[in-house]
Amino acid sequence: MSRAGAPKQRISEAVADEAEGGRSGASHDVRVTVVAASWHEQVMSGLIAGAERTLSEAGVRWRTVRVPGSFELPLAAQAAFDGGADAVVALGVVIRGGTPHFDFVCEAATDGLTRVALDKGCPVGFGLLTCDDEQQAIDRAGGPGASEDKGAEAAAAALDLQRQLGVLRHG
């Protein structure tokens, strides 16, 4: 697992620092929806906890909505934006099996989330784990002993991009 190139400061810390400093893009005005798949509950619990912790620390309004699986994440993200969300955090886990199903679901979910972000012009934090086995997913889910917290990272990325889009669009 390489962390080469990762930001030195967690993005959520930078967003929280800016919100506390009262600069533009106060995070408590941002509405975030976490859309989370239901497969692989142990992994999903860690991803959701990391995302919710990051959003709470940033002081934003958020809600979590569970969907059947990772394939359903793009439509759920689109519906969240249609319902007034300013940003979405998409969380899911797809673990490689013995059939091409893994490739189809990963590609459909990734392409769909990208399309939603571009069509809506709003940030989608990408927290879809695509792993070869369950241990890889557990190691990235932010639970006890995990080496990474992809749920927190996805939430932080969505918040940071939401702020940056405000700067880019409004100066």
MODA-V295767 format. One record per backbone hydrogen bond with DSSP energy under -0.5 kcal/mol. NH is the residue of the N-H (numbers start at 1). CO is the residue of the C=O. E is the energy in kcal/mol with one decimal. If there is no record, write none. Layout:
nh=NH co=CO e=E
nh=NH co=CO e=E
//
This chain:
nh=6 co=3 e=-2.2
nh=13 co=10 e=-0.7
nh=14 co=10 e=-1.6
nh=15 co=11 e=-2.4
nh=16 co=12 e=-2.6
nh=17 co=13 e=-2.7
nh=18 co=14 e=-2.1
nh=19 co=15 e=-2.4
nh=20 co=16 e=-2.6
nh=21 co=17 e=-1.6
nh=22 co=19 e=-1.1
nh=23 co=18 e=-1.6
nh=29 co=26 e=-1.4
nh=30 co=27 e=-1.9
nh=32 co=30 e=-0.5
nh=32 co=61 e=-2.8
nh=33 co=87 e=-2.0
nh=34 co=63 e=-3.1
nh=35 co=33 e=-0.6
nh=35 co=89 e=-2.5
nh=36 co=34 e=-0.6
nh=36 co=65 e=-2.6
nh=37 co=91 e=-2.5
nh=38 co=67 e=-0.7
nh=38 co=68 e=-0.8
nh=43 co=40 e=-0.5
nh=44 co=40 e=-2.7
nh=45 co=41 e=-2.7
nh=46 co=42 e=-1.2
nh=47 co=43 e=-2.2
nh=48 co=44 e=-3.0
nh=49 co=45 e=-2.3
nh=50 co=46 e=-2.3
nh=51 co=47 e=-2.3
nh=52 co=48 e=-3.0
nh=53 co=49 e=-2.4
nh=54 co=50 e=-2.1
nh=55 co=51 e=-2.4
nh=56 co=52 e=-2.5
nh=57 co=53 e=-2.6
nh=58 co=54 e=-1.6
nh=59 co=55 e=-0.6
nh=59 co=56 e=-1.1
nh=60 co=55 e=-1.8
nh=61 co=30 e=-1.8
nh=63 co=32 e=-1.4
nh=65 co=34 e=-3.1
nh=67 co=36 e=-2.7
nh=72 co=69 e=-0.8
nh=73 co=70 e=-1.3
nh=76 co=72 e=-2.0
nh=77 co=73 e=-2.6
nh=78 co=74 e=-2.4
nh=79 co=75 e=-2.4
nh=80 co=76 e=-2.2
nh=81 co=77 e=-2.1
nh=82 co=78 e=-2.4
nh=83 co=79 e=-1.7
nh=84 co=81 e=-1.7
nh=85 co=80 e=-2.4
nh=86 co=31 e=-3.2
nh=87 co=31 e=-1.5
nh=88 co=123 e=-2.1
nh=89 co=33 e=-2.3
nh=90 co=88 e=-0.5
nh=90 co=125 e=-2.8
nh=91 co=35 e=-3.0
nh=91 co=89 e=-0.6
nh=92 co=127 e=-1.9
nh=94 co=129 e=-2.7
nh=96 co=131 e=-2.8
nh=102 co=99 e=-0.9
nh=104 co=100 e=-1.9
nh=105 co=101 e=-2.7
nh=106 co=102 e=-2.6
nh=107 co=103 e=-2.4
nh=108 co=104 e=-2.5
nh=109 co=105 e=-2.7
nh=110 co=106 e=-2.5
nh=111 co=107 e=-2.8
nh=112 co=108 e=-2.4
nh=113 co=109 e=-2.5
nh=114 co=110 e=-2.2
nh=115 co=111 e=-2.5
nh=116 co=112 e=-2.4
nh=117 co=113 e=-2.3
nh=118 co=114 e=-2.4
nh=119 co=115 e=-3.3
nh=120 co=116 e=-2.6
nh=121 co=117 e=-1.5
nh=122 co=117 e=-1.1
nh=123 co=86 e=-0.6
nh=125 co=88 e=-3.4
nh=127 co=90 e=-2.6
nh=127 co=125 e=-0.9
nh=129 co=92 e=-3.0
nh=129 co=127 e=-0.8
nh=131 co=94 e=-2.1
nh=131 co=129 e=-0.6
nh=137 co=133 e=-1.4
nh=138 co=134 e=-2.6
nh=139 co=135 e=-2.6
nh=140 co=136 e=-0.8
nh=140 co=137 e=-0.9
nh=141 co=137 e=-0.6
nh=141 co=138 e=-1.0
nh=142 co=148 e=-1.5
nh=143 co=138 e=-0.5
nh=146 co=143 e=-2.3
nh=147 co=139 e=-1.2
nh=148 co=139 e=-1.8
nh=150 co=140 e=-2.7
nh=153 co=149 e=-2.3
nh=154 co=150 e=-2.2
nh=155 co=151 e=-2.0
nh=156 co=152 e=-2.6
nh=157 co=153 e=-2.4
nh=158 co=154 e=-2.1
nh=159 co=155 e=-2.3
nh=160 co=156 e=-2.6
nh=161 co=157 e=-2.6
nh=162 co=158 e=-2.1
nh=163 co=159 e=-2.1
nh=164 co=160 e=-2.7
nh=165 co=161 e=-2.9
nh=166 co=162 e=-1.6
nh=167 co=163 e=-1.8
nh=168 co=164 e=-2.9
nh=169 co=165 e=-2.6
nh=170 co=166 e=-2.1
nh=171 co=167 e=-1.8
//
